[in-house]
């Protein structure tokens, strides 16, 4: 589930919780919350999130957007720090 095999991995998990402003008990409650997810929950969420049909993910440079315009909605995510 979680890999707390080194002090660095413990710190990394807690930094992730802090950075994402998750509740204090997040790491402790995570396994039970995941276990409570039913297949119907996954189907319902997928239907709600992906109800527009086919989704394509394209990774590329700034010039990729130009070649995609006219093929549907383009959402650009800049993931560089």
ZIZI-V780662 format. One record per backbone hydrogen bond with DSSP energy under -0.5 kcal/mol. CO is the residue of the C=O (numbers start at 0). NH is the residue of the N-H. E is the energy in kcal/mol with one decimal. If there is no record, write none. Layout:
{{CO	NH	E} {CO	NH	E}}
This chain:
{{1	3	-0.8} {5	9	-1.8} {6	10	-2.4} {7	11	-2.6} {8	12	-2.0} {9	13	-2.2} {10	14	-2.6} {11	15	-2.1} {12	16	-2.2} {13	17	-2.3} {14	18	-3.2} {15	19	-2.2} {16	21	-2.6} {17	20	-1.3} {22	25	-2.0} {24	28	-2.7} {25	29	-1.5} {28	32	-2.2} {29	33	-2.6} {30	34	-2.3} {31	35	-1.1} {33	36	-1.4} {37	40	-0.7} {37	41	-1.7} {38	42	-2.5} {39	43	-2.7} {40	44	-2.4} {41	45	-2.6} {42	46	-2.5} {43	47	-2.0} {44	48	-2.7} {45	49	-2.9} {49	52	-1.1} {55	57	-0.5} {57	59	-0.5} {60	63	-1.7} {61	64	-0.8} {62	66	-1.1} {63	67	-1.0} {64	67	-0.7} {64	68	-1.6} {67	70	-1.9} {72	74	-0.5} {73	75	-0.5} {75	77	-0.5} {76	78	-0.8}}
